[in-house]
Amino acid sequence: MAELETGLVAVSGVIRQKQPEYHVLRLKAVAGDLSASQLACIAVVAEQYGSGFVHLSTRQGVEIHNVHRDHIDDARVALQAAGVEMGASGTRVRVIVACPGEATCKWGAFDTRKIAIELDKRFFNQEAPSKFKMAVTGCANNCTKANENDIGIKGAIEPEWVSSSCCDCGLCLKFCPAKAIERKESGSNGTRVYDYSIDREGCINCNICTQLCPGEAWVIGRQGYTFFIGGTMGKIPRFATVLKKLVESEEELYDLTRKALTCFRNNGRKKERFGHMIDRIGIEKVREEILGTS
């Protein structure tokens, strides 16, 4: 489907269907959130100007299909009155998706909605060589599939072991999904000394050990975000590359996002996805442009 063009100006979020004269209205729902009153308005617009149905997209979006060209402006005015904005389409930064995060999920490591809203304010609908998607996920459960997006942000913690709180139950060895925790024992003459350590490279920065340790011997040392670049599904899938394993400030997140988008604009070819550009020019060049180091 292609964007509708009014004169020479493309209307973002209005997409031609295969049926002549009919279009899809793609609506904006940052982090998948819409109020009950907004949903009620969308239902009315779908009944009045569409076919009485809405489509829920894989990226937390709402689409109204089968809107006749003559009714597009009226439908948009009705939606805007309820605070419902149009989404993005074409070669632009799309709506940011996010899981509920710490607001309602016990595993959520941060306020995902806050990050998604700020990313939306700074980058939504900006031009790019190709479509550009971002996802924010609160923990290593990765519900919004951060590594399948052009930019993915995932909650990350760096655990530390407190020996004085450890009861040596060994549950962390069983719980750790990456098998990154190791127990070593030493001592003689009836004196036993044990020590737990973690492989920082193997650790996936989830919060399972800190959440499930019965003695609270595993605690959060550092906390932040893992920053991914270059993920895409579609015809040629590519899992994202970890650009930085632990980003500790929100502002650095936004700065890395800006630099990644600039790198894409500087090097990307028309309709080429960010990840495919990375493979073409090499991750070393991309790291150097974004991080200032190879």
N, C-alpha and C positions, 0 to 999 in steps of 0.2 A: 504494500500500500504506500502511496506517496502523499506528501503534504498537499493540502489545498493551497492554491495560490490565488490571492486577490490582487489583480493587477500584477505588479512585480514583487509584491511582498508576500512571503510564505506565512501562513497562520499556524503557529506552533500548536500542536495538539489536535489539529483537525486533519484527518487523514482520509484520502480517497479510498473507497471500497472498490471491489471489482465490478459492482453494479453501477451503471452510469447514473450520475446525479446524486448518489448516496454516499454518505461519509460517516466516519467514526469520530466521536468526540472523546479524546483521551484526557482524563481528569487528573489533577495533581493531588496526591495524598502523601505528604512527606512522612516517612517512617510508617506508612500504612494507616495513618490516623485521619479519621473524619468524624465530626460530631454527629449526633443523632439527627439534629435539624438539617445538617448538610445532606445526610443520607436521604432524609425525607424529600428534600428538594430534588435530589438526583432522581429519585423514583418518579416524582411528578414530571420532570423533564423527559424521562425515558418513556413515560406513558403518552405524553402530549406530542413529543416530536420524534420519538424513536418507535420501536416496535413493542415497547412495554417490558423490555428485558435490559439488564446490564450484564456486562462481562467483567469478571474479576481476573486481572492479568497475573502472570507469574511474578511480577515485580510490585505487588501490593497496590496496583492501580485499579481504577474503575473506568470502564469504557462504555459509552452509549453508542450502539451501532444503529445503522439504518436511519440516519438523520438526513432528510432531503436537503439539498443545497439551499433551497429557498428558506429553510427554517433554521439554518446554522446561527445567524446573528441573534434571532429571538431566543434560541436555546442558551446561547452563551450569556446573554443579558440576564436571563432567569437564574442561571447558575451563579453568576457573579454577585447577584443580590443576596445570595446565601453564603457568600464568601468562598465559593468553590472556584478554584483557578484551573486554567487549562494546563495540561502536562506538556511534555516536550516530545518532539519527534525530529527525524532527520539527523543531520550531523551536528548534534548539540549534546551538552551535558544533560542527562536524563534525571528524573526524580530520584532522590536518594532514598533507598530502602533501609530499614532498620528493624531489629527485633525489639521486644519490650525492655530488655536490659534490666538494670537493677530495680526498676520501678515495681515489677511484679515477679521477676524470676529469681529464684534463690541462687542461681549460678551467675547471674549478670554481674559483671565487675565494674560497670560504670553506667552513667546516664546516657544511653544510646540516642534517645530522642533529642537531647540537647545538642549532641554532636551533629546529628542529621540535620537539624534545623539550621545550625550555623553553616554547614556545608551548602545547604540550599541557598541561604542568603548570599553566600560569596560566589557560588559557581553555577547555580542552576541556569540552564538554557544558554550558557555560553557556547560559542562556536568552537568546533574541533574538526580535525580532518575526517573523523567518522563519529558514529554514536559513541558516547562516553558514559559508562555506568559506574555508580559507586554504591557500596553496601557497607553497613555498619552492624557489627554483631558483638554481643556483650561478653562472649566467652568462647572457649575452644569447642563448644558444641556446634558453633558455626551455623546457626539456624538460617541466616540470610546468605550463606555461601560467599563469604568474603573473597575466597580465592577463585571465584568464577567471575569476578568483576574487574573492570579496568583499574579501579582503586578499591581496595578492601581494607577495612579497619576492624581489628578484632581485639577485644579486651585481653590483657595479658598481665600475669603476675609472676614475679620472681620469688620463689619460696626460700625460706631460710629455716634451718633446723635448730631448735633450742634444746640442748642436751638435758638440761635440768627438768624439763617438762615431759621427757620421753619415758614411756613405760615399757619400751621395747616389745610392743605387741606385734610389730611387723605388718600391720594392716596396710601401711602406705606402700609396701613392696607389692602387695596384691592389687591395690587400687590404681596405682600409677599406670595410665594407659600407654605411656611411652617407655615404660620400664627404665626410667632414667634415675631411679633411686637405688642406691647400693648400701648394704650394711656390711661393716667390717668389724671383726672381733679380735681383741688381743688381750694379753695378760698372762700371768703365771702364778703359781703358788696359791691357787684358789681365788685369785682376784681376776674377775672378768671385766674387761672394758670394751664397750661397743660404741660404734660411731656410725651415723647415717650421713651420707653425702649425696649430692645430686649432680648429674652430668649436665652442665649448662648448655652444651650443644644439643644434647638429645632431648632436653626438657622442651615441651611444647607450650609452656607458660600457661597451662590451665590452672584452675584453682581447686582441683580435686583433693590434693593432699591437705591443703589448708582448711578445706571445708569438712573433711571427713575424719581427720585425726582426732581420736577421742581424748587425748591429753593436751591438745593444742600445742604439740611440739613442733609442728610445721606452721610457720606464720608467714605473713606477707612481708617480704623484704623491700622490694621495689614493685611499683604498680604502674601500668600504662597501657600501651596499645602496640599491637603488631601491625605494621604497615605493608600491605601487598600492592603490587602493580602488575598490570598486564594480563589479567584473567579474562577469558571469554569462552562462551559456548558456541552455539551456531554451527556453521559448516565445518570449521576447523577449530575444534576446542583446544584450549590452552589453560592449564592451571597457572595461577598468578605466581610471581616470584616475590619472595620476601625481600623487601628493600631495607627495612630496619626492624629488628626483632623486638625491641622495646623502646618505644617513644614515650617519654615521660611527661610531656606537656601538651595541652590542647593546641596551643598556638603553633607548636612545631608540626602538629598534624596538618593544620591548614597551610602552613608554609610548604610542607612537602607536597601537598595536593596541588598547590599553585605551581610549584616547580615541575611537577610531573606533567601537568597539563601544558605548561610552556614547552617542555621537552617534546611532547607529542606534536604540538603545533609547529615546532621548528623542524622536525624530522619526519613526521608522518606523511604518507601519500594519501591522496583522495580516496576515501572509503576503506582505507587500511586501518584495521583495529590496532590499538595501542600495543597489545602483546605481540602481534605479528611484526610490528615495527621494531620492537625490542629484539626479536629473533633475527631480523634482517640486519640491524646495525650493531647488535651485540650488547649484552647486559653491562659490560664494562663501560662502554661509552655512556649508556643511560645513567649508570650509577655516578659517573663522573659529573654529568650535567646536573643531576639532582642533588647529590650529596657533596660534590666537590672532591670526590675521591673515587678511585677504581677499586 
